[in-house]
């Protein structure tokens, strides 16, 4: 299971870097749903991997990112309805 947890965590890191890189290059809005969904998925995947190889500082950081991303997605969804 450690291999799967590591693979999921690495994929989460790749998603996070992909979203950040595209936002910096102006190919994706940092305020849009695509960016927020990628960050939400990335944080969840990294948190999953941290459950198998725990690091408190990384866990707190990822929980914070997850909360920010989810709250931003909820804000967008409320505005659209």
N, C-alpha and C positions, 0 to 999 in steps of 0.2 A: 504493500500500500504506500510505502514511502516514495516509490518511484512515481506513482500516480499523483501523489500530493505535490511532489517537486515539479512534475510536468504541468499540473494545473497552475501552480504558483508562477512558473516561468511564463506560461501563456498569459497570465494576468499582467505580469510586468510588461510583456510585449504589447498587449492591448493598451496599457497605460501610456507607454512611450509613443506608440503609434498615434493615439489621440492627441497627446501633447505636441508631438512634432507637426501633425497636420494643422492644429490650431495655431501654432507659431508661424507656419508658412502661409496662413490665411486660407487654407483649403477647407477648413472646418471652423465653424463658430464655436468658441469656448462657452457660449450661452445656449447653444442649440441642443436638441434632443440627442443627436448622434453622439456628440462629445460626452454628454452626461450618461447615456446608456453604456458607452464604452468604459467610462470611469467606474460606473456602478458594477458592471460585470468584472472589471479588472480588480477592484477592491474585494469583491466577494470571493474571487478565485484566490487572491493572495491570502485572505483570511482563512480560507479552507486549508491552504498549505501550511499556514502558521499553527493550525490545530494539531499538526503532526510534528512540527519542529518549532516550538513556541519561542517567541521573542516578544517581550512585553512592549517595548518601544515601537516596534513595527506593527504590532497588533493595535495599539492605541492610534497610531497614525492612520492605519487602514480603516478602522472604525470611524474615525473623524471624516475621512474622504467619502466613505460610504454614506454617512449621514448627510453630508453636504450635497452629494450627488442626488440622493433620493429626495431630499427636501426640495432641491431645485427642479427635479422632474415633476414632483407634485405641484409645485407652483405653476409650472408651464401647463400642466394638465388642467388645473383649475381655471387658468386664464382662457384656455381654449373652449371650455364648456360654458 
